[in-house]
Amino acid sequence: MNENLARAQQAERLGEAQQQRLGHNLARARRLSRKAELAAQQARLALARAL
């Protein structure tokens, strides 16, 4: 009985950890894409100035 409860709690904690990691990765991807977008915009500006 206790073994099943412990196993269920462990599975739940594992699920929570995976969800947390997924959220963290999504936030990181958003940050990186925003950075890339800014860099592209600056490159376009620099190119326009050079021409």
RARA-V754354 format. One record per residue. N is the residue number from 1. RES is the residue in one letter. SS is DSSP state (A for helix, B for strand, O for the rest). D_FIRST is the distance of its C-alpha to the first C-alpha in Angstrom with 2 decimals. Layout:
n->N res->RES ss->SS d_first->D_FIRST
n->N res->RES ss->SS d_first->D_FIRST
This chain:
n->1 res->M ss->O d_first->0.00
n->2 res->N ss->A d_first->3.81
n->3 res->E ss->A d_first->5.37
n->4 res->N ss->A d_first->5.41
n->5 res->L ss->A d_first->6.56
n->6 res->A ss->A d_first->8.84
n->7 res->R ss->A d_first->10.05
n->8 res->A ss->A d_first->10.90
n->9 res->Q ss->A d_first->12.67
n->10 res->Q ss->A d_first->14.46
n->11 res->A ss->A d_first->15.65
n->12 res->E ss->A d_first->16.87
n->13 res->R ss->A d_first->18.73
n->14 res->L ss->A d_first->20.22
n->15 res->G ss->A d_first->21.42
n->16 res->E ss->A d_first->22.97
n->17 res->A ss->A d_first->24.70
n->18 res->Q ss->A d_first->26.11
n->19 res->Q ss->A d_first->27.39
n->20 res->Q ss->A d_first->29.00
n->21 res->R ss->A d_first->30.66
n->22 res->L ss->A d_first->31.93
n->23 res->G ss->A d_first->33.44
n->24 res->H ss->A d_first->35.02
n->25 res->N ss->A d_first->36.54
n->26 res->L ss->A d_first->37.91
n->27 res->A ss->A d_first->39.52
n->28 res->R ss->A d_first->40.97
n->29 res->A ss->A d_first->42.39
n->30 res->R ss->A d_first->43.98
n->31 res->R ss->A d_first->45.53
n->32 res->L ss->A d_first->46.87
n->33 res->S ss->A d_first->48.34
n->34 res->R ss->A d_first->50.01
n->35 res->K ss->A d_first->51.48
n->36 res->A ss->A d_first->52.72
n->37 res->E ss->A d_first->54.26
n->38 res->L ss->A d_first->56.12
n->39 res->A ss->A d_first->57.34
n->40 res->A ss->A d_first->58.65
n->41 res->Q ss->A d_first->60.42
n->42 res->Q ss->A d_first->62.06
n->43 res->A ss->A d_first->63.12
n->44 res->R ss->A d_first->64.74
n->45 res->L ss->A d_first->66.55
n->46 res->A ss->A d_first->67.77
n->47 res->L ss->A d_first->68.98
n->48 res->A ss->A d_first->70.78
n->49 res->R ss->A d_first->72.49
n->50 res->A ss->A d_first->73.56
n->51 res->L ss->O d_first->75.22
